[in-house]
Amino acid sequence: MERKLTEVYCGDGIGKTTLAIGQSLRACGQGKSVIIIQFLKGRERRELDFLEELDNMDIKIFRFERMNRCYEELSIEEKEEERLNILNGLNFARKVVVTQECDFLVLDEILGLLDCGIITVEGIADILKHKDESMHIVMTGWNFPEELRPYVDVITTLNTEEVHPLDANE
């Protein structure tokens, strides 16, 4: 059996989620089951829903947040309510890993939960400790804590350039 990786797409550049979704489509095309759990996107971000409607694609997308706005835009009371919903999502992620419910798991913006103080590095490490060699995991977020390095095989950092090449001639 081929050993599956744990990957991270991080940095201040755009495209982390897009890269993770591309990897998900590739895995699905290889006959693998895919689960995507999105954090910190709010309920308004529905651009991935079409994936669930594609025929012959075993992709399931989960969002546990209930507010229509992103977490950063919420009041203190709303953040506390949403934090409880996000913790339910983290418990679900742990269950998916422990039970090997899929072949390919995307934890989109899980690293952002560290920045918001919703989970600790130890909490993410606890999820990753349950991974076996048959599951591929992709995590995204802006900042990657070095304490998670022992649990990660590949780190890809996307950075924003000061001047985009298409804007350089203007």
N, C-alpha and C positions, 0 to 999 in steps of 0.2 A: 504494500500500500504506500502511495506517495505521501510524504509528509506535507501537510498544509501549513501555511504561514500565518503569522499575525503581522499585519501591516498598519502603518500610520501615515495619513496624509495630513500635514500640518503646515502652518505658516500664515502670513498675512495676505498671501496671494489668493486670487479667485480660482475656482476649479476643483476644490477638494471634494465636494459632494459629487460633482460631475464625474470626476475620476473614479470615485467609489461606485457610482451607478454604472459606469462603463464596465468596470470589473464584474459587477453583478450580472449584467447582460451577457458578458462573455461566459461566466460560470453557468448561467441558465442555459445558454446555447450548448454547453457541454453536458446537459442533462442533470445538472446539480440543482438542488432546492435552495432557494435564497430567501432570507428574511432581512428586511431593512427596518431598523428602529431609529426614528428621527427624534432628536432632542432640540429644544430651544428654537424651534421654527414656528411655533404657534399653529393654530388650525388653518390659518389663511394660506399657508404654503401648500398648495395641492398640485403642484406641477408634476409630481411623480405618479399620480393616480392612474394615468394611462397604462402604466406597467402592469397593474393588476388585471387589466382588461385584455391584454394580449393573449391570444390563443396559444396553447402549448407552452406557456411560460409559468414556471413554478416560482413566482415572486410574490411575497406577502410584505406589505408595508404597514408598520404600526407607528402611531403617534399617540402619546398618552396625555398630552397637553389639551386643555379644554378651551382656553381663551383664544380669541381671534387675533390677538396681537402677540408679537414676540415677547419673550420674558423680560427683556430690558425695558420695555415700554409699560410694564404693569405697575400698579400701585403696590405699596408694601403688603396690603391685605391680599391682593390678587396674587402676588408673588408667593406668599405662603401657601395659598390654595394650590397654585400651580406646582409648587415644590413637592407637595404630596402626590400629585399626579405623576410627576417626573420620577419620584421614588418608586412608584408602582411600575413605571417603565423599566427602571433599573432592576427591579426584582424579576420582571419578565425576561430581561436580557440574561440574567443569571440562570434562570430556569432553562432558557433556550440552550445555553452553553452546557449546563449540567446534564440535560437530557439528550443532547446532540440532536436537537429538533430539526436542524438544517445542515446543509453542507457548507454554506457560505453566509456569513453574518456580517452586516454592516451596522456599526454603531455610530451613526452620523451625529456629529457635534457632541459626542460624549466627553471629549476633552474640554469643551466649553463649560461643562457642568463643574469642573474644577475651578474655573475662573469665577463662577457665580457662587461658589461655596456650597453647592448642593451635594457633592460627593467629594470624598478624599481620594488621594492617590491609592491608599490602601484599599478603598472600596472598588476601584477599577482593577487593581491587582487581584483582588479576591475573585472577581469575575473571570479574569484571564487564567488564573490558577486551575480552573475547572476545565479548561479547553484540552481536548485530546488531539492527537495527531491527524485526525480525519476532518477536522473543521478548519476552514479558512475564515479569519476574522479581519475586518478592515475597520479602523477607527479614524474619525476625523476631528479636527478642531484647530484652533489657532496655535496654542502653546503645547509643547510636548515636555512633560516633566521627566528629567533624567532618571528618577526613581522607577519609572516603568520600563526602562531599557532592557532589564533581564527577561521581560515577558514579550518583547517585540523583536521580530526578525528583520523587518525592513521599515525604514523611516524615509519618507519622501517629503521634502520641504518645498512648498510653493511660495515664492516671494514676489511682491509687487515691485516692478521697476519704476524708477522716478519718471521716466518718459517712455511711454509705450511706443514701439517701433512704428506703428501706423500714424502716430501723432507727431513724430519727429520732424516731418517735412512742413508742418504748419507754422 
